[in-house]
Amino acid sequence: MIRILIADDHAIVRKGLEQIIHEAYPSAELGGAKDAEELMAKLMESSWDIVLCDLKMPGRSGLDALHQIRQVYPSLPVLIMSMYPEDQYALRVLKAGASGYLGKDNIHEDIIKAIRTVLLGKKFITPTVAEKLADAIGAKNEEITLHEKLSDREFDVFKLLAEGRSVSDIAEQLSLSVTTVSTYRSRILEKMLMKSNADLTRYALDNRLI
């Protein structure tokens, strides 16, 4: 019997995915989590075969949760779901150890294919992501976009700054000190050759990152 844990802060999304999965795997045991904290707690309570995790959740992001899962459960397949375009996020989550990236626009078509793929020990990669990976292999440093120069933690802070969140709010959400977040902010601005949060917001909007 396959056991799948679904982490998404919207109950209706979890229910919808459960219905789709049960059509293909009637005997599957499914669990749900509304944020990264509940996700990690349920992973520690019992064993799971696959994790489906939304990229954007209240509190710590799905990317942050992915890093923690990789440290504690290195062989557990994690499929990251997101409403953001796969050409902007898929490469980053795959590099972070995800088994695949599912855009929510096509998730009803891809979810079962993705589950079957990762159960075989493979990564689920769409043609768009495969092309992005090929481009990344051949890309020179000067061709890398500004946000791709950021570490995963810097990227999380960057997105929150771009959304208009204050340094203190970000510190609380990511369980970091205000000083640490301020240091990240300075590093982000330097790496991205920008001077203000407004520049970050404009860049994020132009590149469909928020």
Buried (B, 14 or more C-beta within 10 A) or exposed (E): EBEBBBBBBEEEBBBBBBEBBEEEBEEBEBBBBBBBBBBBEBBEEEEBBBBBBBBBBEBBBBBBBBBBBBEEBEEBBBBBBBEBBBBBBBBBBBEBBBBBBBBBEEBEEBBBBBBEBBBEEEBBBBEBBEEBBEEBEEEEEEEEEBBBBBEBBBBBBBBBBBBEBEBEBBBBBBEBEBEBBBEBBEBBBEBBEBEEBEBBBEBBEEBEBB
